Amino acid sequence: MRRPSTLVEVLLVLALFSCSPWTVWSNTLCQQTNLEEVRPHSVSITEFGAVGDGVTLNTKAFQNAIFYLNSFADKGGAKLFVPAGRWLTGSFDLISHLTLWLDTDAVILGSMNPEDWPVVDPLPSYGRGRELPGGRHRSLIYGHNLTDVIITGNNGTIDGQGSIWWSMFRNKTLDYTRPHLVELMNSTGVLISNLTFLNSPFWTIHPVYCSQVTIQNVAILAPLDSPNTDGIDPDSSDNVCIEDCYISTGDDLIAIKSGWDEYGIAYGRPSTNIIIHRLVGKTQTSAGIAIGSEMSGGVSEVHAEDIQFYDSYTAIRIKTSPGRGGYVRNIYVSNMTLANVDIAIRFTGLYGDHPDDAYDPNALPVIEKITIKDVVGENIKTAGLVEGIEGDNFVNICLSNITLDVTSNYPWNCSYIKGYSDLVLPEACEPLKERIFPEHCSDCYNLPNQLQSSNSQNRAGQTSDDIKS
């Protein structure tokens, strides 16, 4: 990070480290999972008549294989092995205690016939399909009410072949909301790792109403102009770990959600305890990490550290609107490096976009205790576009040790917010100019945590070159 240039700055850094008692954040969610767990029963998809020529439709083979393996669910579980080849399929369901393993050069291809993606009911926290009223197409790989599910391999690939869906979206010929590539619903103990995900029709990986989800060492790719191809969208889920991922898509790289307006409020399941470590990526239309806009069930305890975004539109964004209700609080972003990013920090209080006319415009969201610290950025157009809601200020927004090379003459645009800052260049906007130390340490979420790492690595003494190396 930027080296403090004056004694005053040095004292401020030291003061921030002693603001208040430490809050210990557990990294136990992100302990390395044993990918070599042995399932006592294993079969290959070829044993069920599958043909890996990229032309033969193998939906029945996947369904039959998993139906067979279900008999071993209470006997230690089972493994479905997908060897090298191009395995065309429609949507299929997973089961509990299953490992879906894609070997080197194995590619699961999503069918380009919409009839191979069945239509299912909308999520209760959304009340309708996200794009259209009514149902939605089921994801290519789907599971609900599951326990102990692993989707992994030796860098195999899952390709949604989403171009047909993107064309229908652009041409306004969709009958139902597009499918995700992978969706697990009401499930616990999920691991997704060591794979590449390509060309999702809609959001790529969507754990919804899930607990104990780990996503590690995956690459998620889609054309930068592909519509709504979010990377990873934890939705009304808790205890989620996302680590060591590269994402380049046509929408938000990670979007944390929890339901839409009155349906999300009624369902009332928040997203909480979300850890994001070592994320790299780019998006030319959206944000690296977004919260919302569907956040009506609440989002809290999100920790994102060691982040790199480049050639992107926005780095960090919170999206909400009157009618959403819910809350976003206790958000912590640290050690972020940006290059060629249009907007570093963006909060949007008037996002709009409602499921129907039944939402309550007086259901105002609570946005508070957002900490962003230890950020460097080169060739940034705008440092912050931070817009709350009139009569519903976003409060306790805390910025610390941020240095951005901004090309605009007006680096900050702020309204209906209140917060604090120290060691921020360009200098923060007026509603954020009041210093954190000494009066407002307790108003800022999790700033003292960095004491632990500062003992071994004094970030205040590093240069930006140190961080990027």
C-alpha positions as CSV (number, residue, x, y, z in Angstrom):
1,M,0.0,0.0,0.0
2,R,1.0,3.6,-0.2
3,R,3.8,4.6,2.2
4,P,2.7,7.3,4.7
5,S,4.5,10.5,3.8
6,T,4.1,12.5,7.0
7,L,4.3,11.9,10.7
8,V,0.6,12.7,11.0
9,E,-0.2,9.9,8.6
10,V,2.0,7.4,10.5
11,L,0.2,8.3,13.7
12,L,-3.2,7.9,12.0
13,V,-2.2,4.4,10.8
14,L,-1.1,3.4,14.3
15,A,-4.2,5.0,15.8
16,L,-6.5,3.0,13.5
17,F,-4.8,-0.2,14.6
18,S,-5.8,0.6,18.2
19,C,-9.3,1.9,17.6
20,S,-11.1,-0.6,19.7
21,P,-10.9,-4.2,20.8
22,W,-10.3,-6.7,18.1
23,T,-13.1,-8.6,16.4
24,V,-11.8,-12.0,15.5
25,W,-13.0,-13.3,12.1
26,S,-12.9,-17.0,11.6
27,N,-11.3,-18.4,8.5
28,T,-12.6,-21.9,9.3
29,L,-15.1,-21.7,6.4
30,C,-12.2,-21.7,4.0
31,Q,-10.1,-24.5,5.2
32,Q,-8.8,-26.7,2.4
33,T,-11.3,-29.4,1.6
34,N,-10.2,-33.0,1.0
35,L,-10.8,-33.4,-2.7
36,E,-9.5,-36.9,-2.7
37,E,-12.3,-38.2,-0.4
38,V,-12.9,-41.7,-1.5
39,R,-16.5,-42.7,-2.4
40,P,-16.8,-46.5,-2.0
41,H,-18.8,-46.8,-5.2
42,S,-17.8,-45.4,-8.6
43,V,-19.2,-45.7,-12.1
44,S,-18.4,-44.0,-15.5
45,I,-21.0,-42.3,-17.5
46,T,-20.0,-44.6,-20.4
47,E,-21.5,-47.6,-18.5
48,F,-24.9,-46.0,-19.1
49,G,-24.6,-45.7,-22.8
50,A,-23.2,-42.1,-23.0
51,V,-21.3,-41.1,-26.1
52,G,-18.8,-38.3,-25.9
53,D,-19.0,-37.1,-29.5
54,G,-20.6,-33.7,-28.8
55,V,-23.6,-34.6,-30.9
56,T,-25.4,-37.5,-29.1
57,L,-27.8,-36.3,-26.4
58,N,-26.8,-38.0,-23.1
59,T,-29.5,-36.7,-20.8
60,K,-31.0,-40.2,-20.1
61,A,-27.5,-41.6,-19.5
62,F,-26.8,-38.9,-16.8
63,Q,-30.3,-39.4,-15.3
64,N,-30.0,-43.2,-15.2
65,A,-26.4,-43.2,-13.8
66,I,-27.5,-40.9,-10.9
67,F,-30.6,-42.9,-10.3
68,Y,-28.4,-46.0,-10.0
69,L,-26.0,-44.3,-7.7
70,N,-28.8,-43.2,-5.4
71,S,-28.9,-46.7,-4.0
72,F,-25.4,-46.1,-2.5
73,A,-26.3,-42.7,-0.8
74,D,-26.6,-44.4,2.6
75,K,-23.6,-46.6,2.0
76,G,-20.8,-44.0,1.9
77,G,-21.9,-42.3,-1.3
78,A,-20.8,-42.6,-4.9
79,K,-18.8,-41.0,-7.7
80,L,-19.9,-40.4,-11.2
81,F,-16.8,-40.3,-13.5
82,V,-17.0,-38.3,-16.7
83,P,-14.0,-39.2,-18.9
84,A,-12.4,-37.1,-21.7
85,G,-15.0,-36.3,-24.4
86,R,-17.7,-33.9,-25.2
87,W,-20.9,-35.0,-23.4
88,L,-24.0,-33.2,-24.7
89,T,-26.9,-33.2,-22.2
90,G,-30.0,-31.5,-21.1
91,S,-30.8,-30.7,-17.4
92,F,-30.2,-33.4,-14.8
93,D,-30.5,-33.7,-11.0
94,L,-27.8,-34.5,-8.5
95,I,-28.3,-36.6,-5.3
96,S,-26.8,-36.5,-1.8
97,H,-23.4,-38.0,-1.0
98,L,-22.4,-37.7,-4.7
99,T,-19.1,-36.7,-6.4
100,L,-19.5,-35.6,-10.0
101,W,-16.0,-35.9,-11.3
102,L,-14.9,-34.4,-14.7
103,D,-11.6,-35.8,-15.9
104,T,-9.0,-33.9,-17.9
105,D,-10.5,-32.9,-21.3
106,A,-14.0,-33.9,-20.2
107,V,-16.6,-31.3,-21.3
108,I,-20.2,-31.4,-20.3
109,L,-22.1,-29.5,-23.0
110,G,-25.6,-28.0,-22.4
111,S,-28.1,-28.8,-25.1
112,M,-29.1,-25.9,-27.3
113,N,-32.7,-27.1,-27.5
114,P,-34.7,-25.2,-24.8
115,E,-37.0,-28.3,-24.5
116,D,-34.1,-30.1,-22.8
117,W,-34.2,-27.6,-19.9
118,P,-37.6,-28.2,-18.1
119,V,-39.6,-25.3,-16.7
120,V,-39.9,-25.2,-12.9
121,D,-41.6,-23.0,-10.4
122,P,-40.2,-19.6,-9.5
123,L,-38.2,-19.3,-6.3
124,P,-40.4,-18.3,-3.4
125,S,-38.1,-15.4,-2.4
126,Y,-38.6,-13.9,-6.0
127,G,-42.3,-14.6,-6.5
128,R,-41.8,-15.0,-10.3
129,G,-39.1,-15.7,-12.8
130,R,-36.3,-13.1,-12.6
131,E,-36.8,-12.0,-16.2
132,L,-40.5,-12.8,-16.9
133,P,-43.6,-13.6,-14.8
134,G,-44.2,-17.3,-14.3
135,G,-41.7,-20.2,-14.1
136,R,-38.1,-20.5,-15.1
137,H,-36.0,-23.0,-16.9
138,R,-34.1,-25.4,-14.6
139,S,-30.4,-25.2,-14.5
140,L,-28.2,-27.7,-16.5
141,I,-26.9,-29.2,-13.3
142,Y,-29.5,-29.0,-10.5
143,G,-30.0,-30.3,-7.0
144,H,-32.4,-29.6,-4.1
145,N,-32.6,-30.8,-0.5
146,L,-29.2,-32.3,-0.8
147,T,-26.3,-33.0,1.7
148,D,-22.6,-33.6,0.8
149,V,-22.4,-32.8,-2.9
150,I,-19.1,-32.4,-4.7
151,I,-18.7,-31.1,-8.3
152,T,-15.0,-31.3,-9.1
153,G,-12.4,-32.9,-11.3
154,N,-9.1,-32.5,-13.0
155,N,-9.9,-29.2,-14.6
156,G,-12.7,-30.5,-16.7
157,T,-15.2,-28.1,-18.3
158,I,-19.0,-27.4,-18.0
159,D,-20.1,-25.4,-21.1
160,G,-23.7,-24.0,-21.1
161,Q,-23.5,-23.1,-24.8
162,G,-25.5,-20.0,-23.8
163,S,-25.5,-18.2,-27.2
164,I,-29.0,-19.4,-28.1
165,W,-30.4,-18.1,-24.8
166,W,-28.6,-14.8,-25.2
167,S,-30.1,-14.4,-28.7
168,M,-33.6,-15.1,-27.4
169,F,-33.1,-12.6,-24.6
170,R,-32.0,-9.9,-27.0
171,N,-34.7,-10.7,-29.5
172,K,-37.3,-10.7,-26.7
173,T,-38.5,-14.2,-27.7
174,L,-38.1,-15.9,-24.3
175,D,-41.1,-17.6,-22.9
176,Y,-39.6,-18.2,-19.4
177,T,-36.6,-16.9,-17.5
178,R,-33.3,-18.3,-18.7
179,P,-31.6,-21.2,-16.8
180,H,-28.5,-21.0,-14.7
181,L,-25.6,-23.3,-15.4
182,V,-25.5,-24.8,-11.9
183,E,-28.1,-24.3,-9.2
184,L,-28.2,-26.0,-5.8
185,M,-31.2,-25.3,-3.6
186,N,-31.9,-26.0,0.1
187,S,-28.6,-27.9,0.3
188,T,-25.9,-28.3,2.8
189,G,-22.2,-29.3,2.5
190,V,-21.5,-28.3,-1.1
191,L,-18.1,-28.2,-2.8
192,I,-17.4,-26.9,-6.3
193,S,-13.8,-26.9,-7.4
194,N,-11.1,-27.4,-10.0
195,L,-13.3,-26.8,-13.0
196,T,-13.9,-24.3,-15.8
197,F,-17.4,-23.0,-16.4
198,L,-18.2,-21.5,-19.8
199,N,-21.0,-19.6,-21.5
200,S,-23.8,-19.9,-19.0
201,P,-27.3,-19.0,-20.3
202,F,-27.9,-16.8,-17.2
203,W,-26.2,-16.7,-13.8
204,T,-23.4,-19.3,-13.7
205,I,-23.3,-20.8,-10.2
206,H,-26.3,-20.1,-8.0
207,P,-26.4,-21.6,-4.5
208,V,-29.8,-20.6,-3.1
209,Y,-31.1,-21.3,0.4
210,C,-27.9,-23.2,1.0
211,S,-25.4,-23.6,3.9
212,Q,-21.8,-24.6,4.1
213,V,-20.9,-23.9,0.4
214,T,-17.2,-23.9,-0.8
215,I,-16.2,-22.8,-4.3
216,Q,-12.5,-23.0,-4.9
217,N,-10.1,-22.9,-7.8
218,V,-12.6,-22.4,-10.6
219,A,-12.5,-20.3,-13.8
220,I,-15.8,-18.8,-15.0
221,L,-15.8,-17.3,-18.5
222,A,-18.4,-15.8,-20.8
223,P,-18.2,-13.1,-23.5
224,L,-17.9,-9.7,-22.0
225,D,-21.1,-8.6,-23.7
226,S,-23.2,-11.7,-22.9
227,P,-26.3,-10.6,-20.9
228,N,-26.6,-11.3,-17.2
229,T,-23.9,-14.1,-17.1
230,D,-23.0,-13.5,-13.4
231,G,-20.2,-15.6,-12.1
232,I,-21.2,-16.8,-8.6
233,D,-24.4,-15.6,-6.9
234,P,-24.8,-16.8,-3.3
235,D,-28.5,-16.2,-2.7
236,S,-30.2,-16.4,0.8
237,S,-27.3,-18.6,1.7
238,D,-24.9,-18.7,4.7
239,N,-21.4,-19.9,5.5
240,V,-20.1,-19.6,1.9
241,C,-16.4,-19.6,1.0
242,I,-15.2,-18.4,-2.4
243,E,-11.5,-18.7,-3.0
244,D,-8.9,-18.6,-5.7
245,C,-11.2,-17.9,-8.6
246,Y,-10.8,-16.2,-12.0
247,I,-14.0,-14.8,-13.4
248,S,-14.6,-12.8,-16.7
249,T,-18.2,-12.5,-17.7
250,G,-20.9,-10.1,-19.0
251,D,-22.3,-9.1,-15.6
252,D,-21.3,-9.1,-11.9
253,L,-18.5,-11.5,-11.1
254,I,-19.9,-12.2,-7.7
255,A,-23.4,-10.9,-6.7
256,I,-24.7,-11.6,-3.2
257,K,-28.5,-11.7,-3.1
258,S,-31.3,-12.6,-0.7
259,G,-34.7,-12.2,-2.4
260,W,-36.7,-9.6,-4.3
261,D,-39.0,-7.0,-2.7
262,E,-42.1,-8.2,-0.9
263,Y,-41.3,-11.9,-1.7
264,G,-37.8,-11.7,-0.3
265,I,-39.1,-9.8,2.8
266,A,-41.7,-12.5,3.4
267,Y,-39.3,-15.4,2.8
268,G,-36.9,-13.7,5.2
269,R,-33.7,-15.7,4.7
270,P,-30.5,-13.6,4.7
271,S,-27.2,-14.2,3.1
272,T,-24.6,-14.1,5.8
273,N,-21.0,-15.2,6.6
274,I,-19.7,-14.9,3.1
275,I,-15.9,-15.1,2.7
276,I,-14.2,-14.1,-0.6
277,H,-10.4,-14.6,-0.9
278,R,-8.1,-14.1,-3.9
279,L,-10.5,-13.2,-6.6
280,V,-9.3,-12.0,-9.9
281,G,-11.4,-10.9,-12.9
282,K,-12.9,-8.3,-15.2
283,T,-16.3,-7.2,-16.3
284,Q,-16.9,-4.4,-18.8
285,T,-20.6,-3.8,-17.9
286,S,-21.0,-4.5,-14.2
287,A,-19.2,-5.0,-10.8
288,G,-16.4,-7.2,-9.5
289,I,-18.3,-7.8,-6.3
290,A,-21.9,-6.6,-6.0
291,I,-24.5,-6.9,-3.2
292,G,-28.0,-6.8,-4.5
293,S,-30.0,-5.5,-6.1
294,E,-32.2,-8.4,-4.7
295,M,-31.3,-8.1,-1.0
296,S,-34.7,-8.0,0.7
297,G,-33.9,-10.8,3.1
298,G,-30.8,-9.0,4.3
299,V,-27.0,-9.4,3.6
300,S,-24.4,-9.2,6.4
301,E,-20.9,-10.4,7.5
302,V,-19.3,-10.3,4.1
303,H,-15.5,-10.3,4.1
304,A,-13.6,-9.9,0.8
305,E,-9.8,-9.8,0.8
306,D,-7.0,-10.0,-1.7
307,I,-9.0,-8.8,-4.7
308,Q,-7.8,-7.8,-8.2
309,F,-10.0,-6.3,-10.9
310,Y,-8.8,-4.9,-14.2
311,D,-10.4,-3.5,-17.4
312,S,-13.7,-3.3,-15.6
313,Y,-16.7,-1.0,-15.2
314,T,-17.1,-1.1,-11.4
315,A,-15.1,-2.7,-8.6
316,I,-17.4,-2.8,-5.5
317,R,-21.1,-2.0,-5.8
318,I,-24.2,-2.1,-3.5
319,K,-27.5,-2.0,-5.4
320,T,-30.9,-1.4,-3.7
321,S,-34.1,0.6,-4.0
322,P,-37.1,1.8,-2.1
323,G,-39.4,-1.3,-1.9
324,R,-36.5,-3.7,-1.2
325,G,-36.6,-3.5,2.6
326,G,-33.9,-5.7,4.1
327,Y,-30.5,-4.6,5.1
328,V,-26.8,-4.6,4.0
329,R,-24.5,-4.3,7.0
330,N,-21.1,-5.4,8.3
331,I,-19.3,-5.6,4.9
332,Y,-15.5,-5.6,4.8
333,V,-13.4,-5.2,1.7
334,S,-9.6,-5.1,2.1
335,N,-6.4,-5.4,0.1
336,M,-7.9,-4.6,-3.3
337,T,-5.8,-3.7,-6.4
338,L,-7.5,-2.1,-9.4
339,A,-6.3,-1.2,-12.9
340,N,-8.3,0.5,-15.7
341,V,-11.6,0.6,-13.7
342,D,-14.3,3.2,-14.5
343,I,-15.8,3.4,-10.9
344,A,-14.0,2.1,-7.9
345,I,-16.8,2.3,-5.3
346,R,-20.5,2.6,-6.2
347,F,-23.6,2.6,-4.1
348,T,-26.9,2.9,-5.9
349,G,-30.0,3.6,-3.8
350,L,-32.5,4.0,-6.6
351,Y,-31.8,0.9,-8.7
352,G,-35.5,0.2,-9.3
353,D,-36.4,-3.0,-11.1
354,H,-39.4,-4.5,-9.2
355,P,-41.1,-7.9,-9.6
356,D,-44.6,-6.4,-9.8
357,D,-46.7,-3.4,-8.6
358,A,-47.4,-5.0,-5.2
359,Y,-44.1,-3.9,-3.5
360,D,-44.3,-1.4,-0.7
361,P,-42.4,1.8,-1.6
362,N,-42.1,2.6,2.1
363,A,-40.0,-0.6,2.7
364,L,-36.7,1.1,2.8
365,P,-33.4,-0.8,3.0
366,V,-30.9,-0.2,5.9
367,I,-27.4,0.2,4.6
368,E,-24.7,0.6,7.3
369,K,-21.3,-0.4,8.5
370,I,-19.5,-0.8,5.2
371,T,-15.7,-0.7,5.5
372,I,-13.3,-0.5,2.5
373,K,-9.6,-0.3,3.2
374,D,-6.2,-0.9,1.8
375,V,-6.9,-0.2,-1.9
376,V,-4.7,0.9,-4.7
377,G,-5.8,1.8,-8.2
378,E,-4.3,2.9,-11.5
379,N,-6.2,4.7,-14.3
380,I,-9.5,5.0,-12.4
381,K,-12.1,7.3,-13.9
382,T,-14.2,7.9,-10.8
383,A,-13.2,7.1,-7.2
384,G,-16.7,6.9,-5.8
385,L,-20.3,7.3,-7.0
386,V,-22.0,6.8,-3.7
387,E,-25.8,7.6,-3.7
388,G,-28.1,6.7,-0.9
389,I,-31.8,7.4,-0.6
390,E,-33.4,10.7,0.4
391,G,-34.7,10.2,3.9
392,D,-32.8,6.9,4.3
393,N,-29.2,7.8,4.4
394,F,-26.6,5.0,4.1
395,V,-24.5,5.4,7.3
396,N,-21.2,4.4,8.8
397,I,-19.4,4.1,5.5
398,C,-15.7,3.9,6.4
399,L,-12.8,4.3,4.0
400,S,-9.2,3.8,5.1
401,N,-5.8,3.8,3.3
402,I,-7.1,4.2,-0.2
403,T,-5.0,5.6,-3.0
404,L,-6.5,5.9,-6.5
405,D,-4.9,7.4,-9.6
406,V,-8.1,9.1,-10.8
407,T,-8.4,10.7,-14.3
408,S,-11.6,12.7,-13.6
409,N,-11.7,16.3,-12.3
410,Y,-14.6,15.3,-10.1
411,P,-13.4,12.0,-8.4
412,W,-16.3,11.7,-5.9
413,N,-20.1,12.1,-6.3
414,C,-21.9,11.5,-3.0
415,S,-25.5,12.0,-1.8
416,Y,-27.6,10.8,1.2
417,I,-24.7,9.1,2.9
418,K,-22.7,9.5,6.1
419,G,-19.4,8.1,7.0
420,Y,-15.7,8.6,7.8
421,S,-12.3,8.3,6.1
422,D,-8.6,8.4,6.8
423,L,-5.7,8.3,4.4
424,V,-7.9,8.5,1.2
425,L,-6.6,10.0,-2.0
426,P,-8.2,11.7,-3.8
427,E,-9.8,13.2,-0.7
428,A,-13.2,11.8,0.0
429,C,-16.4,13.7,-0.6
430,E,-17.8,16.0,2.1
431,P,-20.2,13.4,3.8
432,L,-17.2,11.1,4.2
433,K,-14.5,13.6,5.2
434,E,-14.8,13.3,9.0
435,R,-11.9,11.3,10.3
436,I,-12.3,7.8,11.7
437,F,-9.9,8.3,14.6
438,P,-10.4,8.9,17.4
439,E,-14.2,9.4,17.8
440,H,-15.6,7.1,15.2
441,C,-13.7,3.8,15.5
442,S,-16.7,2.0,17.0
443,D,-18.8,3.2,14.1
444,C,-16.6,1.4,11.5
445,Y,-17.0,-2.3,11.0
446,N,-14.0,-4.5,11.6
447,L,-11.2,-2.0,11.1
448,P,-9.1,-3.4,14.1
449,N,-8.9,-6.8,12.5
450,Q,-5.8,-5.8,10.5
451,L,-3.8,-5.7,13.8
452,Q,-3.4,-9.5,13.4
453,S,-1.8,-9.2,10.0
454,S,0.1,-6.1,10.8
455,N,2.3,-7.9,13.2
456,S,3.8,-9.9,10.4
457,Q,3.3,-7.6,7.5
458,N,3.1,-3.8,8.1
459,R,0.9,-2.9,5.2
460,A,1.2,0.8,6.0
461,G,4.9,0.5,5.1
462,Q,4.4,-1.1,1.8
463,T,4.4,0.5,-1.6
464,S,1.9,-0.3,-4.3
465,D,4.7,-2.1,-6.2
466,D,5.1,-4.3,-3.1
467,I,1.4,-5.3,-3.2
468,K,1.3,-6.0,-6.9
469,S,4.3,-8.2,-6.8
